[in-house]
Amino acid sequence: MPTPLLNRRQFTRLLLATAGAALGIPSCTSSADYSTDDRDALARQMREEAAASGHGRFGALRFRGYRGLAELPYFDLDENGLLRLRVDGLPPVIDFHAHLGMNFLFAPDIDLLRRTPRTQYFLDCDRDTPGCDLDLDVYINTAFTEAMHGDMLREARNQLLLGSTAAATHTIPNLVAEMDAVGVAQVALLPIALGLPFGDNLTDRWLDAIAQSGAAARVIPFASVHPRDGQWRERLRGYARRGVRGLKVHPEMQRVAPDDPRMMDVYSECERLGLVVIFHGGRSGIEPEFMRPYAVMRRYAGAVAAFPRVQFVLGHAGARDVAEAIRIAEQHPQVWLEITGQGVTQLDGLIERVGANRLLFGSDWPFYHLAATLAKVFLVTEGRPDARTAILHDNAERVLATAHAMAQAS
């Protein structure tokens, strides 16, 4: 058999770069924006976190798949082997970071109102028996094996071309069923606008599906626009009229740094409309390296400093760049940290450094099961009911209310 010209990672990068080139988008911000020190810092964080796993005050927390979380006192398995919550007295949990199925360019539309037998997560820890090695004391994407990473890259490619079989299961009924199972009351749904020439209207399609689903009360809708879209301002105002509460910005996927001058106009409009801005924050360590210059944490600092009235959320609490995200949050009181992915020792440190009143629960569904981050919150808030309530409910209400109040006062 002949050797393929491109492996899956190379093909995904080429496809994204080709789409960007068609729009006149450079392949990176500039060589000065990503240094050897940046590369070394990421590698060091990943290496040190892995070495420290299991040696903190929570001990070793390794499970076989999401099903394995039933070994904790917070969950049971039902007759179908699915996780069910067994914690009483929780507030109405608000998940501030989730998505539906995505398709762009040539990929066919997804039926977002369809119930499927199971959800195929991008980290599909329960696909096989035993499940994947899920370590709650490290950043969650550490659980990806090479095979899983290859599967994820193939699904990402198919979201642009033929349609992703995984994304076809990322539907509203599947999400709501999982919310009901583990006690999540509401979820913020975050689309992403890639700035492509066609097939790039996730916000419109998701808002239509939410309206038809009968589950609108369970959803906090967000929007996404791209600053290279000449109609972004009109689109954003229209989305605000349709009830969106915030804007999703993914610097790596959108290939626009947070401090890009064009983004400053977007934040100004969000301030006027009373919209929260939630970033994909920091480098995850599994994205292609050509995307990383857009997400180094110093690129967020200028945006945050320029708009003290805008409520900014750093998704993943900065991911692998969590130390820098903490410093930004300490310096800017309008910055909140959404905690998807962080391990329990890191999450415990976030409570100590930043305070439980600045943290937001999020799951990044359907990359992961809702229970993966929920279990970590339960562990680190044992004996701290006020911290648990703040992270799981109160802070989400505060950030939304504060953004609205700021707009009303201006």
C-alpha positions as CSV (number, residue, x, y, z in Angstrom):
1,M,0.0,0.0,0.0
2,P,1.5,3.4,-0.9
3,T,2.4,5.8,2.0
4,P,-0.3,8.5,2.4
5,L,1.0,12.0,1.5
6,L,-0.5,13.5,4.7
7,N,-1.3,12.0,8.1
8,R,-4.5,13.0,9.8
9,R,-2.9,15.8,11.8
10,Q,-1.2,17.3,8.8
11,F,-4.4,17.1,6.7
12,T,-6.5,18.9,9.4
13,R,-3.9,21.6,9.7
14,L,-3.8,22.0,5.9
15,L,-7.5,22.2,5.6
16,L,-7.8,24.9,8.3
17,A,-4.8,26.8,6.8
18,T,-6.4,26.6,3.3
19,A,-9.7,28.0,4.6
20,G,-7.7,30.7,6.3
21,A,-5.7,31.5,3.2
22,A,-8.8,31.8,1.1
23,L,-9.8,34.6,3.5
24,G,-6.4,36.3,3.6
25,I,-5.7,35.0,7.1
26,P,-2.0,34.6,8.0
27,S,-0.9,31.2,9.3
28,C,0.3,32.7,12.5
29,T,0.3,36.1,14.2
30,S,4.0,36.5,14.0
31,S,7.1,34.5,14.9
32,A,7.8,37.0,17.8
33,D,4.5,36.0,19.3
34,Y,5.5,32.5,20.1
35,S,9.0,31.9,21.5
36,T,11.1,29.0,22.7
37,D,10.2,30.1,26.3
38,D,6.5,29.7,25.4
39,R,7.1,26.2,24.2
40,D,9.2,25.3,27.1
41,A,6.7,26.6,29.6
42,L,3.9,24.5,28.2
43,A,6.1,21.4,28.2
44,R,7.2,22.1,31.7
45,Q,3.6,22.5,33.0
46,M,2.5,19.3,31.5
47,R,5.5,17.4,32.8
48,E,5.3,18.8,36.3
49,E,1.6,18.2,36.7
50,A,1.9,14.6,35.5
51,A,4.7,14.0,38.1
52,A,2.7,15.5,40.9
53,S,-0.5,13.6,40.2
54,G,-1.8,11.7,43.2
55,H,0.7,13.3,45.6
56,G,-1.6,16.2,46.8
57,R,-4.0,16.2,49.7
58,F,-6.6,14.3,47.7
59,G,-4.4,11.4,46.9
60,A,-4.7,9.3,43.7
61,L,-7.9,9.7,41.8
62,R,-7.8,7.4,38.8
63,F,-10.9,5.8,37.4
64,R,-11.7,3.5,34.4
65,G,-13.8,5.8,32.3
66,Y,-16.7,8.0,33.2
67,R,-18.5,5.0,34.6
68,G,-15.8,4.6,37.1
69,L,-16.8,7.8,38.8
70,A,-19.6,5.7,40.4
71,E,-16.9,4.6,42.8
72,L,-17.2,8.1,44.3
73,P,-20.0,8.7,46.8
74,Y,-21.6,11.2,44.4
75,F,-22.8,8.9,41.6
76,D,-24.5,5.6,41.0
77,L,-24.9,3.6,37.8
78,D,-28.4,3.0,36.6
79,E,-29.7,-0.2,34.9
80,N,-28.2,1.0,31.6
81,G,-24.8,1.6,33.2
82,L,-25.2,5.4,33.0
83,L,-24.1,7.8,35.8
84,R,-26.8,9.2,38.1
85,L,-26.4,11.8,40.8
86,R,-26.8,10.7,44.4
87,V,-26.1,14.1,46.1
88,D,-28.9,15.9,47.9
89,G,-29.3,19.5,48.6
90,L,-27.6,21.0,45.6
91,P,-28.5,24.4,44.2
92,P,-29.8,24.5,40.6
93,V,-26.4,23.8,38.9
94,I,-25.5,26.1,36.0
95,D,-23.0,24.8,33.5
96,F,-21.3,27.8,31.9
97,H,-19.4,26.0,29.1
98,A,-21.1,23.5,26.7
99,H,-21.6,23.1,23.0
100,L,-23.9,21.3,20.5
101,G,-22.9,19.5,17.4
102,M,-20.9,21.6,14.9
103,N,-20.7,21.4,11.2
104,F,-19.1,23.9,8.7
105,L,-18.4,24.3,5.0
106,F,-19.5,21.1,3.1
107,A,-20.7,19.1,6.1
108,P,-24.4,18.4,6.2
109,D,-26.6,20.0,8.9
110,I,-27.1,18.1,12.1
111,D,-30.5,17.3,13.5
112,L,-30.1,19.0,16.8
113,L,-33.5,17.8,18.0
114,R,-32.8,14.1,17.6
115,R,-32.3,11.7,20.5
116,T,-29.7,9.0,19.9
117,P,-28.9,5.8,21.8
118,R,-25.7,7.2,23.3
119,T,-23.6,10.3,23.2
120,Q,-20.2,9.9,21.5
121,Y,-17.9,12.3,23.4
122,F,-14.7,13.5,21.8
123,L,-13.0,12.0,24.8
124,D,-15.2,8.9,24.6
125,C,-14.0,7.3,27.8
126,D,-16.9,4.8,28.0
127,R,-16.7,3.5,24.4
128,D,-14.7,0.5,25.4
129,T,-14.6,-1.8,28.5
130,P,-12.7,-1.0,30.6
131,G,-13.0,2.7,30.0
132,C,-10.1,5.0,29.5
133,D,-7.7,6.0,32.2
134,L,-9.3,9.0,33.8
135,D,-7.1,10.9,36.2
136,L,-8.9,13.6,38.1
137,D,-5.7,15.2,39.4
138,V,-4.4,16.3,36.0
139,Y,-5.8,18.4,33.2
140,I,-8.5,16.2,31.7
141,N,-7.2,15.9,28.1
142,T,-4.3,13.9,29.5
143,A,-6.6,10.9,29.2
144,F,-6.5,11.1,25.4
145,T,-4.5,8.1,23.9
146,E,-3.0,8.4,20.5
147,A,-5.9,6.4,19.1
148,M,-8.4,8.7,20.7
149,H,-6.5,11.8,19.5
150,G,-6.6,10.4,16.0
151,D,-10.4,9.8,16.3
152,M,-10.9,13.4,17.5
153,L,-8.9,14.8,14.6
154,R,-10.9,12.8,12.1
155,E,-14.1,14.0,13.6
156,A,-12.8,17.6,13.5
157,R,-12.0,17.2,9.8
158,N,-15.4,15.7,9.1
159,Q,-17.1,18.6,10.8
160,L,-15.8,20.6,7.8
161,L,-16.4,18.0,5.1
162,L,-18.6,14.9,5.2
163,G,-20.2,15.3,8.6
164,S,-19.0,14.0,12.0
165,T,-20.7,10.9,13.4
166,A,-19.8,12.1,16.9
167,A,-21.2,15.6,16.3
168,A,-24.5,14.0,15.1
169,T,-25.0,12.8,18.7
170,H,-24.3,16.2,20.3
171,T,-28.0,17.1,20.3
172,I,-30.3,19.0,22.7
173,P,-32.2,15.9,23.8
174,N,-29.0,14.0,24.5
175,L,-27.6,17.0,26.5
176,V,-30.9,17.5,28.5
177,A,-31.0,13.8,29.3
178,E,-27.5,13.9,30.8
179,M,-28.3,17.2,32.6
180,D,-31.3,15.5,34.2
181,A,-29.2,12.5,35.2
182,V,-26.5,14.4,37.0
183,G,-28.5,17.4,38.4
184,V,-27.6,20.2,36.0
185,A,-30.4,22.7,35.7
186,Q,-29.2,25.1,33.0
187,V,-26.4,25.2,30.5
188,A,-24.7,27.9,28.5
189,L,-24.3,26.9,24.8
190,L,-21.3,28.4,23.1
191,P,-21.1,28.3,19.3
192,I,-18.0,29.3,17.3
193,A,-17.9,31.4,14.2
194,L,-14.8,30.4,12.2
195,G,-14.9,33.2,9.6
196,L,-15.4,30.8,6.7
197,P,-17.0,31.9,3.4
198,F,-20.1,29.7,3.8
199,G,-21.5,27.1,6.1
200,D,-20.6,29.1,9.2
201,N,-23.8,30.1,10.8
202,L,-23.9,28.0,14.0
203,T,-25.4,30.7,16.2
204,D,-28.5,31.0,13.9
205,R,-29.0,27.3,13.6
206,W,-28.5,26.7,17.4
207,L,-30.9,29.5,18.3
208,D,-33.5,28.0,15.9
209,A,-33.1,24.6,17.4
210,I,-33.3,25.8,20.9
211,A,-36.6,27.6,20.1
212,Q,-38.0,24.4,18.6
213,S,-36.7,22.0,21.3
214,G,-39.1,22.7,24.2
215,A,-36.0,23.1,26.4
216,A,-35.4,26.8,26.0
217,A,-35.7,27.3,29.8
218,R,-32.7,24.9,30.3
219,V,-30.4,26.9,28.0
220,I,-28.5,30.1,28.4
221,P,-27.7,31.0,24.7
222,F,-24.5,32.6,23.6
223,A,-23.4,33.8,20.2
224,S,-20.3,34.0,18.2
225,V,-19.2,36.4,15.5
226,H,-16.0,36.9,13.5
227,P,-14.4,40.3,13.2
228,R,-13.5,39.6,9.6
229,D,-17.2,39.3,8.8
230,G,-18.3,42.8,7.6
231,Q,-21.7,42.2,9.1
232,W,-20.6,41.1,12.5
233,R,-22.0,44.2,14.3
234,E,-25.5,43.7,12.8
235,R,-25.4,40.0,13.5
236,L,-24.4,40.6,17.1
237,R,-27.2,43.1,17.7
238,G,-29.6,40.7,16.1
239,Y,-28.5,37.9,18.4
240,A,-28.9,40.2,21.4
241,R,-32.5,40.8,20.3
242,R,-33.0,37.1,20.2
243,G,-31.9,36.8,23.8
244,V,-28.2,35.7,23.8
245,R,-26.4,36.5,27.0
246,G,-22.8,36.5,25.9
247,L,-20.2,36.0,23.2
248,K,-17.9,33.1,22.7
249,V,-14.4,33.9,21.5
250,H,-12.0,31.0,20.6
251,P,-8.7,32.6,19.6
252,E,-7.2,29.4,18.3
253,M,-10.1,28.2,16.2
254,Q,-11.0,31.7,15.0
255,R,-7.3,32.5,14.4
256,V,-7.7,36.0,16.0
257,A,-5.7,36.9,19.1
258,P,-7.7,38.3,22.0
259,D,-5.9,41.7,21.8
260,D,-6.2,42.0,18.0
261,P,-7.4,45.6,17.3
262,R,-10.4,44.3,15.5
263,M,-11.6,42.5,18.6
264,M,-11.6,45.7,20.6
265,D,-14.6,46.9,18.6
266,V,-16.3,43.6,19.3
267,Y,-15.7,44.0,23.1
268,S,-17.0,47.6,22.9
269,E,-20.2,46.4,21.3
270,C,-20.5,43.6,23.9
271,E,-20.2,46.3,26.6
272,R,-23.0,48.3,25.0
273,L,-25.3,45.2,24.7
274,G,-24.6,43.9,28.2
275,L,-23.0,40.6,26.9
276,V,-20.5,38.5,28.8
277,V,-17.4,37.6,26.8
278,I,-16.2,34.0,27.4
279,F,-12.8,33.1,25.9
280,H,-11.3,29.7,25.2
281,G,-8.5,30.6,27.6
282,G,-4.9,29.4,27.1
283,R,-3.2,26.5,25.5
284,S,-4.6,23.0,26.0
285,G,-1.5,21.1,24.9
286,I,-3.3,19.0,22.3
287,E,-4.0,21.6,19.7
288,P,-1.8,22.0,16.6
289,E,1.2,24.2,17.5
290,F,0.4,26.7,14.7
291,M,-2.7,27.7,16.7
292,R,-0.9,28.3,20.0
293,P,0.4,31.8,19.4
294,Y,-3.2,33.1,19.4
295,A,-3.8,31.7,23.0
296,V,-0.8,32.6,25.0
297,M,-2.1,34.2,28.1
298,R,-0.4,37.6,27.7
299,R,-2.6,38.1,24.6
300,Y,-5.7,38.2,26.9
301,A,-4.3,40.8,29.3
302,G,-4.6,43.8,27.0
303,A,-8.2,43.1,26.1
304,V,-9.2,42.7,29.7
305,A,-7.4,45.8,30.8
306,A,-9.0,47.9,28.1
307,F,-12.6,47.1,29.1
308,P,-13.0,47.1,32.9
309,R,-16.8,47.1,32.6
310,V,-17.0,44.0,30.4
311,Q,-17.4,40.7,32.3
312,F,-14.7,38.4,30.9
313,V,-14.6,34.7,31.5
314,L,-11.4,32.7,30.9
315,G,-12.6,29.3,29.8
316,H,-10.7,26.3,31.3
317,A,-9.2,28.8,33.8
318,G,-6.4,29.3,31.3
319,A,-6.0,25.6,30.6
320,R,-2.3,24.7,30.8
321,D,-1.6,28.4,31.3
322,V,-3.5,28.5,34.5
323,A,-0.8,30.2,36.5
324,E,-0.9,33.2,34.2
325,A,-4.7,33.2,34.2
326,I,-4.7,33.4,38.0
327,R,-2.5,36.5,37.8
328,I,-4.9,38.2,35.3
329,A,-7.9,37.4,37.6
330,E,-6.0,38.7,40.6
331,Q,-5.4,42.0,38.8
332,H,-8.8,42.5,37.2
333,P,-12.0,42.0,39.3
334,Q,-14.2,41.6,36.2
335,V,-12.4,38.4,35.2
336,W,-14.0,35.1,36.1
337,L,-12.4,31.6,35.7
338,E,-14.4,28.8,34.3
339,I,-12.9,25.6,35.5
340,T,-13.4,22.9,32.9
341,G,-10.5,20.5,32.6
342,Q,-8.5,21.5,35.7
343,G,-7.4,18.7,38.1
344,V,-8.5,18.7,41.7
345,T,-5.2,19.9,43.1
346,Q,-5.2,22.8,40.7
347,L,-8.9,23.5,41.4
348,D,-8.2,23.5,45.1
349,G,-5.5,26.0,44.5
350,L,-7.8,28.2,42.5
351,I,-10.2,28.4,45.4
352,E,-7.3,29.4,47.7
353,R,-5.7,32.0,45.3
354,V,-8.7,33.5,43.5
355,G,-11.6,32.6,45.7
356,A,-14.6,30.4,45.2
357,N,-16.6,33.5,44.3
358,R,-14.7,34.0,41.1
359,L,-15.0,30.5,39.7
360,L,-17.7,29.1,37.3
361,F,-18.6,25.5,36.8
362,G,-18.4,24.3,33.2
363,S,-18.2,20.9,31.5
364,D,-17.1,21.5,27.9
365,W,-19.8,18.9,26.9
366,P,-19.6,17.1,24.5
367,F,-15.8,16.8,24.7
368,Y,-16.4,15.2,28.1
369,H,-19.2,13.9,30.3
370,L,-20.9,16.5,32.5
371,A,-19.9,14.5,35.6
372,A,-16.2,14.7,34.9
373,T,-15.8,18.3,36.2
374,L,-18.8,18.0,38.6
375,A,-17.0,15.2,40.5
376,K,-14.0,17.5,41.0
377,V,-16.1,20.3,42.4
378,F,-17.7,17.9,44.8
379,L,-14.3,16.7,46.0
380,V,-12.7,20.1,46.5
381,T,-15.8,21.6,48.2
382,E,-16.4,18.8,50.8
383,G,-17.2,20.6,54.0
384,R,-17.4,24.0,52.2
385,P,-21.0,24.3,51.2
386,D,-20.8,28.0,50.5
387,A,-18.0,27.4,48.0
388,R,-19.9,24.6,46.4
389,T,-23.0,26.8,45.9
390,A,-21.0,29.7,44.6
391,I,-19.2,27.6,42.0
392,L,-22.2,25.5,40.9
393,H,-24.8,28.3,40.8
394,D,-24.4,31.7,42.4
395,N,-21.4,33.0,40.4
396,A,-23.1,32.2,37.1
397,E,-26.1,34.3,38.0
398,R,-23.8,37.1,39.3
399,V,-21.7,37.4,36.1
400,L,-24.8,37.5,33.9
401,A,-26.6,40.0,36.2
402,T,-23.5,42.2,36.4
403,A,-23.1,42.4,32.6
404,H,-26.7,43.4,32.2
405,A,-26.5,46.0,35.0
406,M,-23.4,47.5,33.5
407,A,-25.2,48.0,30.2
408,Q,-28.2,49.5,31.9
409,A,-26.0,52.0,33.8
410,S,-24.1,53.2,30.7
